[in-house]
Structures are given as structure tokens and as C-alpha cells.
């Protein structure tokens, strides 16, 4: 069988592409899944040159407050080691993208979206579903599920700054603990 998506109902969020188990739905560039993979490849090369640790990758909705530029100061002021991958919609981030971020060396990953305020239907639900699924996978791989977080971008920069600072500190602690454990094992 085939599935038809009525053009008048398409919200351009990318959820259909992210959820399609056969990966049969491909959005046009620059918003297909290759865009995110290319961004991750760029980050791994750039992060290796900067040598800033720990490496934290954030997938951020470009339509929400991040896209308006309202949070530009926040990201410029963020601690070193945070790399942003702009995405069409937070729900567009696939489990494979999150796992790829860890595979290339990220110590922590976050998804920042509009939450319940999103103009697209059920975005927060899909983000929560995906985060929980990947957290279970991380636990099976003996990685702390807390290395993955989802944040809602809101009009209050202060709340997000605080949450991001706490996440960065937690990831920094996990990173340095793993470095110490590796040294002890030697």
C-alpha cells in the first residue's frame, strides 16, 4: 500500500520523514536527513580543531525563538563546547541523528524546540517520545540516559540559560568522571 499526505495538510515539520520506518519519505534539501548528517560531520571536524571538551551537540528548531534570532545572545554566551545544529523542526530529529551525535564523540546531546507552543501539531509529543526511546538505547549501551535532554525554547531566556548551564555542568561532570576512570584502568 501507499500513504498519501494531502499537500494542504502538510505542516512542513518533517515528522513523517522522521517516523517513517522504511525511511521512504525524503524532504527536499536543505531539510532532508542528509542536512543533519552533514552538519554533524562538520561539527566533528571543527570540534577536533577547537579541542573544547566536553563536546555537547544541540539540535535547535529554526522556526521557534532560536530561528527569530531572539536567543542569539544566549548561544554566543553559552559555554565552550556547545555546537548547534539548526533543524526544520525539533520533531524532525531522528533517533539515528541523536545516536550519531554520540557516535562521533558528543558527551551530551540536547534538542531545543518550541514545546507546546509550536505551531505544528504534536511536536512536543514526538520529541518526548524520541528522547525516551533513545534514552533507553543509551542505557542498554551502558551510557547515562541523562546525557540526552530536551528543552523548550520560551520567551524567558533566563530559564533556558539556567537549564542549559545545569545540563552543561552535569555533562562536564560525567565527562571528567569518565576520563578519570579511563586513567584508573590504565
trRosetta pair geometry for C-beta under 8 A, 3 or more apart (Angstrom, degrees):
i j d omega theta_ij theta_ji phi_ij phi_ji
5 9 7.0 -129 179 75 73 102
5 10 5.9 74 146 -78 115 98
5 16 6.2 -22 -85 -101 148 169
6 9 4.4 63 77 14 101 108
6 10 7.3 -155 93 -28 51 79
7 10 5.6 -36 -150 5 38 119
11 119 7.6 -179 -165 115 118 85
11 120 4.5 129 145 -124 142 96
11 121 6.6 -179 -37 15 162 85
12 88 6.9 -114 150 176 84 126
12 89 7.8 145 117 -31 64 125
12 120 8.0 -120 66 -93 60 127
13 88 6.9 157 -159 124 32 106
13 89 4.1 -13 -157 8 74 170
13 91 5.6 17 159 64 115 120
13 92 6.5 -155 156 -57 61 93
13 120 4.1 109 -78 -154 134 159
13 123 6.4 -131 -156 -91 142 104
14 17 5.0 -51 -164 41 71 114
14 18 5.8 69 138 -22 87 103
14 27 5.9 -58 -108 -30 92 151
14 31 6.4 -127 -78 160 129 113
14 87 7.8 -109 50 169 157 101
14 88 5.1 108 -20 77 134 132
14 89 5.4 175 33 39 104 108
14 91 6.7 160 76 94 85 82
14 92 3.3 30 89 -107 140 104
15 18 5.7 -61 -146 41 33 109
15 19 5.8 16 162 -8 70 116
15 89 7.2 -54 -45 92 80 139
15 91 4.7 -14 -86 133 93 127
15 92 7.0 -89 -63 -79 45 55
15 120 7.6 168 -22 155 121 133
15 122 7.5 61 -114 89 167 104
15 123 7.4 -130 -68 -103 124 64
15 126 5.5 -103 -128 -104 116 171
16 19 6.2 -67 -140 46 23 100
16 20 6.2 40 159 -44 63 102
16 25 5.2 -71 126 126 97 173
17 20 6.0 -39 -143 9 27 116
17 23 7.9 43 -172 -144 70 58
17 25 4.3 -128 -98 103 67 107
17 26 6.7 97 -129 -101 120 22
17 27 5.4 -72 -53 -23 157 99
17 32 7.4 -131 -168 -137 156 63
17 33 6.9 -159 152 -46 120 99
17 92 7.1 18 68 -141 110 83
18 91 6.5 -166 40 146 154 70
18 92 5.5 -175 -48 -151 128 36
18 93 7.0 41 -121 68 141 22
18 94 4.7 -161 -142 -82 86 81
18 126 7.5 96 89 171 135 131
18 130 7.6 -35 157 -87 130 142
19 126 7.4 -86 -61 -140 118 122
20 23 5.8 140 98 -84 104 22
20 24 5.5 -121 165 38 139 74
20 25 4.6 153 -26 14 157 104
23 26 7.8 47 163 -68 74 83
23 33 7.6 -45 -150 1 110 157
26 32 5.3 17 -172 -133 82 124
26 33 7.5 -86 -127 10 78 95
27 31 4.8 -50 117 99 133 95
27 32 4.7 -173 68 -86 72 67
27 88 7.6 -50 116 -17 166 166
28 31 6.8 42 78 47 55 88
28 32 6.6 -113 130 -44 6 103
29 32 5.7 -50 -77 10 55 105
29 34 7.2 -39 -97 66 96 115
29 35 6.6 146 -138 -62 72 106
30 35 4.8 100 169 -103 72 132
31 35 5.9 -37 -110 7 19 155
31 87 8.0 97 -140 -166 85 60
31 88 4.4 53 -142 -56 124 133
31 92 7.3 -68 -176 -157 98 156
32 35 5.9 127 59 -8 54 96
33 36 6.0 -51 -164 34 50 108
33 37 6.5 49 143 -17 73 107
33 94 6.5 2 -123 0 118 137
33 96 7.9 28 -165 77 132 124
33 97 7.4 -138 -154 -63 91 111
34 37 5.4 -58 -148 42 40 114
34 38 6.0 43 154 -23 72 104
35 38 5.9 -56 -150 35 26 110
35 39 6.5 27 152 -19 62 106
36 39 5.6 -52 -149 35 34 113
36 40 6.4 34 152 -19 65 104
36 59 7.5 10 -135 -120 119 117
36 85 6.1 69 -139 169 77 136
36 87 6.5 20 -89 -101 110 103
36 92 7.9 -180 -51 127 135 103
36 93 7.1 146 -124 -117 154 69
36 94 7.8 161 68 24 159 93
36 97 4.9 -27 139 -123 142 132
37 40 5.7 -54 -149 36 32 111
37 41 6.5 35 151 -20 64 104
37 97 7.4 -114 -67 -110 66 86
37 100 6.9 -58 -114 156 77 168
38 41 5.6 -51 -149 34 33 113
38 42 6.5 36 152 -20 64 104
39 42 5.6 -54 -152 35 33 113
39 43 6.4 35 151 -22 65 105
39 85 4.4 115 129 -130 144 102
39 86 7.8 -161 -114 38 155 61
40 43 5.5 -51 -147 34 34 114
40 44 6.5 34 156 -21 65 102
40 57 7.3 28 -116 -143 85 154
40 85 6.8 -3 -63 -91 70 143
40 97 7.2 -167 -46 -156 139 80
40 100 5.6 39 166 125 170 117
40 101 6.1 -118 -125 -88 122 69
40 104 6.0 158 168 4 104 157
41 44 6.0 -52 -149 31 30 109
41 45 6.8 26 154 -13 62 106
41 104 7.9 -143 -93 -113 41 152
42 45 6.0 -62 -155 39 31 108
42 46 6.1 21 155 -12 69 114
43 46 5.8 -62 -140 45 30 105
43 47 5.6 28 163 -21 69 112
43 55 7.9 120 156 -168 108 120
43 57 6.3 70 160 -107 164 113
43 83 4.6 118 -136 145 119 158
43 85 7.1 -64 -42 -67 138 101
43 104 7.4 97 88 115 101 145
44 47 6.0 -51 -134 38 25 110
44 48 6.5 32 159 -25 58 105
44 104 4.4 -94 -86 178 128 127
44 105 6.5 115 -126 30 96 116
45 48 6.0 -56 -155 29 27 112
45 49 7.0 21 151 -14 61 105
46 49 5.8 -58 -157 36 36 109
46 50 6.3 24 153 -14 70 109
46 83 7.4 133 83 -114 121 136
47 50 5.7 -58 -142 41 35 105
47 51 8.0 128 163 -54 56 20
47 52 6.8 -95 -151 51 76 86
47 55 5.1 48 -167 -115 148 124
47 81 7.7 66 -139 -140 106 60
47 83 6.4 -77 -69 -42 113 143
47 105 7.3 -177 101 89 141 128
48 51 7.3 22 178 -68 31 60
50 80 7.6 -158 157 -174 127 107
50 81 8.0 -174 112 -88 128 54
52 55 7.3 110 93 -84 77 67
52 80 4.3 -122 -151 152 137 107
52 81 4.2 -147 134 -73 107 75
53 81 6.1 54 -174 -108 5 133
53 107 7.6 78 -166 -17 78 140
53 175 6.3 177 164 163 99 147
54 81 5.6 91 77 176 41 149
54 107 3.7 -49 -180 32 128 150
54 108 6.6 77 119 4 129 98
54 171 5.3 -139 78 138 145 101
54 172 5.7 -162 8 -97 114 53
54 174 7.8 29 -73 73 168 84
54 175 3.7 -145 -76 -67 130 160
55 81 5.6 -129 -99 -168 33 91
55 83 7.1 -8 -165 4 86 115
55 105 5.5 49 49 120 149 93
55 106 5.0 -108 110 -114 101 52
55 107 5.7 125 56 4 64 86
55 108 7.9 178 98 35 50 67
56 81 5.6 72 14 128 88 93
56 82 4.8 -25 77 -103 108 68
56 83 7.1 162 85 21 53 69
56 106 6.5 86 -122 -159 25 96
56 107 6.5 -52 -73 62 68 85
56 108 4.4 -12 -117 71 93 100
56 109 7.2 -177 -162 -80 63 32
56 110 7.2 15 176 3 105 98
56 167 7.7 117 -147 127 146 104
56 168 6.4 -86 -27 -110 165 78
56 171 5.7 97 -86 103 115 167
57 82 7.9 159 -90 -157 21 54
57 83 5.3 -25 -109 69 68 96
57 84 8.0 154 -162 -92 56 20
57 85 6.4 23 -178 -10 101 111
57 101 4.5 -133 61 -155 149 128
57 106 4.6 -65 2 -109 109 142
57 108 7.6 177 28 94 59 54
57 109 5.1 -12 67 -114 90 80
57 110 7.8 178 94 29 48 59
58 82 6.2 16 -7 -173 116 99
58 83 7.1 173 24 84 74 44
58 84 5.1 -26 72 -108 100 66
58 85 7.0 -178 89 25 47 72
58 109 7.4 162 -86 -163 38 52
58 110 4.8 -12 -113 67 84 92
58 111 7.4 162 -161 -91 64 22
58 112 5.8 16 -178 -4 113 111
59 85 5.0 -27 -105 71 65 105
59 87 5.2 20 -177 -14 96 132
59 90 6.8 122 117 -132 101 68
59 93 4.5 79 142 -89 163 143
59 97 7.0 75 -83 128 146 130
59 98 7.7 -79 -11 -84 139 79
59 109 7.5 24 -7 -179 96 96
59 110 7.4 -156 30 100 68 47
59 111 4.8 -16 66 -113 103 73
59 112 7.2 174 86 25 51 66
60 64 7.9 -114 174 54 81 111
60 66 4.4 -173 160 -147 122 175
60 84 5.4 -19 9 -159 126 106
60 85 7.1 148 19 71 72 49
60 86 5.8 -41 74 -107 88 55
60 87 6.8 153 70 21 34 83
60 90 7.6 -30 -153 -88 25 91
60 111 7.8 172 -78 -162 39 45
60 112 4.5 -5 -112 63 80 108
60 113 7.7 -178 -150 -71 45 49
60 153 7.5 77 -153 -55 96 134
61 64 4.3 61 94 6 122 109
61 66 5.9 133 74 39 61 121
61 67 6.7 -68 127 -25 70 110
61 86 8.0 20 152 -157 10 67
61 87 6.3 -49 -98 72 42 85
61 88 7.8 -26 -141 111 68 26
61 89 5.7 15 -125 -142 102 36
61 90 4.5 -55 -58 -40 106 86
61 112 6.6 -121 11 104 81 67
61 113 4.5 85 -28 -123 128 66
61 114 5.8 -74 73 -25 163 84
61 118 7.7 -113 -143 -110 168 111
61 153 6.8 -131 48 12 110 135
62 66 6.2 -81 -108 99 37 103
62 67 4.0 92 167 -89 51 108
62 86 4.3 58 -70 -175 115 109
62 87 6.5 -178 -10 65 94 31
62 88 6.7 -38 37 -106 107 23
63 67 4.8 10 -84 12 10 159
63 88 7.4 30 -25 177 110 47
63 89 6.6 -7 17 -91 126 71
63 114 7.3 -48 90 -40 92 130
63 119 7.4 -94 141 30 134 115
64 67 5.9 111 49 14 39 100
64 68 7.5 -80 129 -6 35 96
64 90 7.8 9 -11 -28 134 110
64 112 7.9 -136 68 134 142 84
64 113 6.3 142 -22 -170 150 45
64 114 3.9 -167 -98 -72 126 94
64 117 7.7 97 -129 91 109 107
64 118 7.1 -58 -81 -101 110 79
64 153 4.7 121 133 68 136 136
65 68 5.6 -54 -147 32 39 112
65 70 4.7 -72 -168 63 88 123
65 71 5.2 81 131 -25 101 113
65 114 7.6 138 -3 -102 80 80
65 153 4.4 -157 38 153 111 123
65 154 7.3 -10 -15 77 149 5
65 155 7.1 -177 -91 -88 140 44
66 70 7.9 -82 -73 52 17 80
66 71 5.2 -46 -99 49 55 129
66 75 7.8 72 -136 -42 95 132
66 84 7.9 -172 -163 -164 134 138
66 86 7.2 -173 131 -117 125 91
66 112 6.5 105 -46 108 137 121
66 153 5.9 -109 -28 -102 89 161
67 86 7.5 108 -89 -151 82 118
68 71 7.9 85 62 5 83 78
69 72 4.9 -7 -165 -31 67 121
70 157 7.8 -143 143 -70 91 108
71 74 4.4 -40 -173 30 82 124
71 75 6.3 76 132 -20 90 95
71 153 6.7 -86 -42 -147 152 119
71 157 6.4 166 -115 -111 81 100
71 160 7.3 -35 -129 90 129 155
72 75 6.2 -60 -153 38 34 103
72 76 6.3 31 153 -17 68 108
73 76 5.6 -56 -144 39 33 110
73 77 6.0 21 159 -10 67 113
73 157 7.7 5 76 -147 105 153
74 77 6.0 -70 -150 45 25 102
74 78 6.6 46 148 -51 63 93
74 157 5.5 -151 -71 -154 124 109
74 160 6.6 13 -156 100 155 119
74 161 5.9 -128 -136 -80 105 92
74 164 7.7 109 172 27 111 158
75 78 5.3 -25 -149 -6 39 121
75 82 7.5 -136 -151 109 76 125
75 84 6.0 -14 -145 -40 137 146
77 161 7.8 -8 94 -126 123 116
78 82 4.6 -61 134 51 132 147
78 164 6.5 -68 -123 146 106 139
78 168 7.6 173 -172 -70 90 148
79 82 6.2 95 70 -14 67 113
79 165 7.5 110 -23 -116 119 66
79 168 5.0 121 37 -176 139 156
81 168 7.8 128 76 -146 114 106
82 164 7.8 29 -110 -177 157 117
82 168 7.0 -58 -63 -100 117 118
87 90 6.6 113 79 -90 126 34
87 92 5.0 -172 168 70 118 119
87 93 5.7 -65 -102 -59 173 89
88 92 4.9 75 58 -29 96 163
89 92 4.6 111 60 -20 77 103
89 113 7.1 47 177 -131 61 118
89 118 7.5 81 -153 -155 105 134
89 120 6.0 -9 -134 26 144 158
89 123 6.2 -112 175 -126 115 124
90 93 6.3 -35 -174 5 48 111
90 111 5.2 109 -160 168 103 107
90 112 6.8 -132 -100 90 125 29
90 113 2.6 -72 -12 -78 156 125
90 114 7.1 -165 2 12 124 67
90 118 7.7 -113 30 -90 110 141
90 123 6.1 89 59 173 97 112
90 127 5.0 2 128 -89 113 131
90 150 7.7 97 175 -149 134 103
91 113 7.1 75 -31 -120 67 159
91 120 7.2 -126 23 103 135 136
91 122 7.7 77 -101 108 156 73
91 123 4.5 -124 -32 -142 125 73
91 126 4.0 53 -136 87 112 132
91 127 5.6 -95 -86 -53 67 80
91 130 7.7 151 -142 -5 58 137
93 97 5.2 -116 -163 72 75 138
93 98 6.4 79 156 -51 111 92
93 111 5.6 -146 43 -113 156 124
93 127 7.6 52 48 -118 108 83
93 130 6.9 147 92 126 87 158
94 97 4.8 106 57 -2 75 98
94 98 7.4 -141 99 -1 46 83
94 130 7.5 -136 -152 -142 27 136
95 98 5.7 -55 -153 36 37 111
95 99 6.2 32 153 -14 69 108
95 130 5.7 -148 -68 -157 81 93
95 133 5.8 -65 -99 104 132 122
95 134 5.2 -175 -139 -73 88 100
95 137 7.4 105 -174 -1 119 152
96 99 5.8 -56 -143 43 31 109
96 100 6.1 39 154 -26 65 106
97 100 5.5 -52 -147 34 29 115
97 101 6.7 37 152 -25 62 99
98 101 5.8 -49 -158 26 32 114
98 102 7.1 26 148 -10 62 101
98 109 5.6 141 -151 126 82 157
98 111 7.7 -50 -91 -51 114 112
98 130 7.3 149 -15 154 143 107
98 134 4.8 -21 100 -128 146 161
98 148 6.5 44 -173 -124 128 130
99 102 5.7 -54 -155 38 39 109
99 103 6.1 45 146 -25 68 107
99 134 6.5 -147 -56 -138 85 109
99 137 6.8 -49 -89 117 118 146
100 103 5.2 -53 -144 36 35 118
100 104 6.4 27 159 -15 67 104
101 104 6.3 -59 -148 37 27 102
101 106 4.4 -5 155 10 86 147
101 109 4.7 103 102 -98 143 131
102 105 7.9 163 -178 26 30 9
102 106 5.4 -79 -91 61 40 94
102 109 6.5 -81 -55 -24 83 130
102 138 7.4 -171 -91 -105 168 103
102 143 7.0 50 -161 -174 143 175
102 147 7.3 81 -104 123 117 136
106 109 5.3 67 131 -63 146 91
107 147 6.6 -120 155 -145 52 115
107 171 5.1 121 116 -179 107 104
107 174 6.5 159 176 90 109 106
107 175 4.5 -8 -145 -82 158 109
107 178 8.0 -163 -130 29 111 142
108 147 5.0 -135 -108 -164 63 72
108 148 7.4 -178 -160 -74 63 36
108 149 7.4 3 -176 8 106 102
108 167 6.6 151 170 162 148 97
108 168 7.6 -165 63 -106 157 43
108 170 7.6 110 -99 90 145 89
108 171 3.5 -62 -36 -110 140 142
108 174 7.6 117 -63 55 102 132
109 147 6.7 49 20 140 76 82
109 148 5.2 -8 68 -111 94 76
109 149 7.7 170 92 28 51 63
110 148 7.2 156 -89 -161 46 47
110 149 4.5 -20 -110 71 96 88
110 150 6.8 163 -163 -92 75 26
110 151 5.8 24 174 -2 125 105
110 164 7.7 -141 48 -115 171 81
110 167 6.2 37 -66 165 138 161
111 127 5.7 -162 113 -155 141 113
111 130 7.8 54 -16 88 166 120
111 131 6.7 -129 27 -75 128 111
111 149 7.7 -162 28 99 64 48
111 150 4.8 -17 64 -116 97 78
111 151 7.3 178 87 29 47 65
112 150 7.7 164 -82 -165 35 53
112 151 4.6 -15 -107 71 80 102
112 152 7.5 150 -156 -111 64 7
112 153 5.3 75 166 -50 100 98
112 160 7.6 64 -139 -147 126 124
113 118 6.5 -10 158 -72 105 127
113 123 6.1 -148 161 147 142 120
113 124 7.0 -174 97 -90 126 63
113 127 5.5 -144 21 -72 148 158
113 150 7.3 -22 20 -169 101 99
113 151 7.8 146 24 83 55 55
113 152 6.5 -40 77 -117 64 56
113 153 6.6 -130 116 7 14 96
114 117 4.9 -111 166 78 96 85
114 118 3.7 130 80 -77 122 77
114 119 7.5 1 102 0 168 64
114 123 6.6 41 57 91 96 148
114 124 7.8 -99 86 -61 65 91
114 152 6.8 16 153 -156 18 82
114 153 5.9 -42 -94 55 45 96
115 118 6.6 173 68 -24 30 92
115 123 7.8 149 175 94 4 105
115 124 4.9 43 -160 -93 46 122
115 152 3.2 18 -49 -129 129 124
115 153 7.3 -168 -6 39 96 52
115 154 7.2 -9 22 -68 137 89
116 124 5.2 -26 -66 -16 56 155
116 152 7.6 -6 10 -132 69 144
117 152 7.6 108 19 -175 103 116
117 154 7.3 120 4 -111 147 73
118 123 4.0 -33 80 38 166 142
118 124 6.6 179 9 -34 123 84
120 123 4.9 83 84 -50 101 116
122 125 4.4 -47 -167 39 82 124
122 126 5.9 81 134 -23 91 97
123 126 6.0 -61 -151 38 31 106
123 127 6.3 29 155 -18 68 107
124 127 5.8 -55 -146 37 32 111
124 128 6.3 32 156 -18 66 106
124 152 7.3 5 -112 -96 113 113
125 128 6.0 -58 -150 37 27 109
125 129 6.3 29 153 -21 64 108
126 129 5.5 -50 -145 35 33 115
126 130 6.3 29 158 -17 65 107
127 130 5.9 -59 -148 38 29 108
127 131 6.2 28 156 -19 65 109
127 150 5.3 130 149 -142 113 143
128 131 5.8 -56 -144 37 29 111
128 132 6.3 26 159 -16 65 108
128 150 6.6 -129 -88 50 56 165
129 132 6.1 -63 -153 38 25 107
129 133 6.3 25 153 -19 64 110
130 133 5.6 -54 -147 36 32 114
130 134 6.3 23 158 -13 67 107
131 134 6.1 -60 -146 41 28 104
131 135 6.2 34 153 -25 64 107
131 148 5.9 179 -153 137 85 115
131 149 7.6 25 -150 -162 134 14
131 150 4.8 -87 -66 -35 157 121
132 135 5.5 -50 -144 33 31 115
132 136 6.7 35 155 -20 62 100
133 136 6.0 -55 -159 31 30 110
133 137 6.8 28 146 -16 63 106
134 137 5.3 -51 -150 36 41 115
134 138 6.3 46 149 -23 69 100
134 148 5.7 -161 105 -156 116 175
135 138 5.5 -49 -147 33 34 114
135 139 6.5 37 152 -20 64 102
135 145 3.7 58 -165 -155 94 111
135 148 5.6 -140 -79 61 80 125
136 139 5.7 -52 -152 34 33 113
136 140 6.6 34 150 -19 64 104
136 145 7.4 30 -58 -107 28 126
137 140 5.6 -54 -152 35 34 113
137 141 6.5 24 151 -11 66 109
138 141 5.7 -65 -150 44 33 106
138 143 4.3 -81 -173 78 89 105
138 144 7.0 -27 145 84 123 25
138 145 5.0 144 79 -97 122 58
138 147 6.4 -164 -161 48 153 111
138 148 6.4 -173 -27 -5 153 121
139 142 7.6 37 -177 -80 34 23
139 143 7.3 -96 -71 63 25 60
139 145 5.1 -10 -55 -55 96 107
143 147 6.0 -52 157 17 108 143
144 147 5.2 112 81 -27 85 95
144 174 6.0 -115 32 -128 146 141
145 148 6.5 -61 -178 37 56 98
146 149 7.4 20 -170 -63 56 94
146 170 6.4 -91 145 155 122 137
146 174 7.7 176 88 -60 106 146
147 171 6.5 93 -131 -111 71 93
147 174 6.6 -127 -86 101 96 167
149 167 5.3 -108 26 -120 160 132
151 160 6.2 95 170 -133 134 90
151 163 5.6 142 -118 116 120 140
151 164 7.0 -2 -80 -68 164 83
151 167 7.9 -91 -56 -29 122 152
153 160 6.4 24 -122 -91 56 147
154 159 6.2 1 55 62 124 133
154 160 6.7 177 36 -43 79 108
156 159 4.4 57 106 5 116 109
156 160 7.1 151 99 -6 69 86
157 160 5.9 -68 -157 45 38 106
157 161 5.8 41 151 -26 75 109
158 161 5.6 -52 -142 35 30 113
158 162 6.3 31 158 -19 64 105
159 162 5.9 -57 -151 36 28 110
159 163 6.3 24 154 -14 65 109
160 163 5.6 -54 -142 41 33 109
160 164 5.9 31 158 -18 68 109
161 164 5.9 -58 -144 41 25 109
161 165 6.2 29 155 -21 63 108
162 165 5.8 -54 -147 35 28 112
162 166 6.4 27 155 -18 63 106
163 166 5.8 -55 -149 36 30 111
163 167 6.3 30 153 -18 65 107
164 167 5.6 -52 -145 38 32 112
164 168 6.1 35 154 -21 65 106
165 168 5.7 -54 -145 37 29 112
165 169 6.3 28 155 -18 64 106
166 169 5.8 -54 -148 37 30 110
166 170 6.3 31 153 -20 64 106
167 170 5.7 -55 -148 36 31 112
167 171 6.3 26 155 -15 66 107
168 171 5.9 -55 -145 40 29 108
168 172 6.1 34 153 -23 63 107
169 172 5.5 -53 -146 36 30 115
169 173 6.4 33 154 -20 63 104
170 173 5.8 -55 -154 34 30 112
170 174 6.5 27 151 -15 64 105
171 174 5.6 -53 -147 38 35 111
171 175 6.1 39 152 -24 67 106
172 175 5.6 -53 -145 35 29 114
172 176 6.3 20 160 -11 65 107
173 176 6.2 -58 -143 41 27 102
173 177 6.2 29 157 -20 63 110
174 177 5.7 -56 -145 37 29 113
174 178 6.4 28 156 -19 64 106
175 178 6.0 -59 -153 35 28 108
175 179 6.6 28 150 -19 64 105
176 179 5.4 -47 -146 34 38 115
176 180 6.4 41 153 -20 66 102
177 180 5.7 -53 -150 36 32 112
177 181 6.4 33 152 -19 65 106
178 181 5.6 -51 -145 37 34 113
178 182 6.4 38 153 -22 65 102
179 182 5.8 -53 -152 33 31 112
179 183 6.6 30 151 -17 63 105
180 183 5.7 -57 -152 36 33 111
180 184 6.4 35 151 -22 67 105
181 184 5.6 -51 -146 34 34 113
181 185 6.4 35 154 -21 64 105
182 185 5.8 -54 -150 34 31 112
182 186 7.0 38 150 -28 62 98
183 186 5.8 -47 -157 20 36 113
